[in-house]
């Protein structure tokens, strides 16, 4: 492993680089844990979910939210990476930051395309697209970014209405809903349609979460006052979406607008497919609440060993994301561990999470980064400037 420039670390201590915000790593850990549980539910459980009503409800509330946290954190990370450059206003330095992000986006895009061969719900390839677009908008005024976020959500809503029933461009096109499988990813039309409009994480409206994260990353995240405000308003937005959705789905949509209930639910429900504006409000608010809570928790327990352990889980997110499918879900499916109730699939996911944490701790005793994180770091580290930027990259 010499060519990856790994250093041997003390076995009894986990050191976090001084320029990292531990709360961000903790939030990323929460996101990857949520994503792992969702994936185990979907692939070792039943569709639709089966189990106690309260557990089924909680499982559905988690869907899509972990990915929203990831995308918002990507925007925050991009802003933190560009903070000094934005203040200096040096065009050459700005270009260096953007070039580093473009390279990172291309690496993730390629990783995602390769991973998609075995994992239909891959987020990495669209994550790469988001980062590339975000890099171009990284130094835009916050007002433009917020307007862009709103327009992406409005644009998706308009497309959902305008393209309904329009053959190969409607939201249902390319989907096998019974198996939750996007079938025509490998056609040009299906690929473009999925990236832009009706895939798992389309640009409309998911790019808006990244733009919101860029704005959030420009604020003073070390300010307790800001964290508390984010928790309050994020929580208000997340909770307010529930009665608004219920009113629109059950009353205004079918009774006043004379919409079929299924279409009313698609327009105003809170599920991640389709990601309508109310989903964006609820998931975005809940994600901002969770990120702020993680930042506050990290500040309150800054010296706790458990915090360093779970922050490490977040630092290894890329390796865990790919590894839990290849070494966790795939073997269980091969062994026939499928069609279980949530009372079995959720504990299965939790056991995998505990095993993964133990493996991360063992790996960290010898290497400073996760295996795939080392590969990405090596690929983008072409000069001292890029090396410094890579340390704070999303």
Secondary structure, DSSP 8 states (H G I E B T S, - for coil): -GGGT-----TT-----TTS-HHHHHHHHHHHHHHHHHHHHHHHB-SS--S-HHHHHHHHHHTTHHHHHHHHHHHHHHHHHTHHHHHHT-HHHHHHHHHHHHHHHHHHHHHHHHHHTT-TT--HHHHHHHHHHHHHTTTS-HHHHHHHHHHHHHHHHHHHHHTTT-GGGSTTTTEETTTTEETTTTSHHHHHHIIIIISTT-HHHHHHHHHHHHHHHTS-TT-HHHHHHHHHHHHHHHHHHHHHHHHIIIIIIIIIS---HHHHHHHH--SSSS--HHHHHHHHHHHHHHHHHHHHHHHHTTT-HHHHHHHHHHHTHHHHHHHHIIIIIHHHHHTT--SB-HHHHHHHHHHHHHHHHHHHHHHHTT-SS-HHHHHHHHHH-SSHHHHHHHHH--
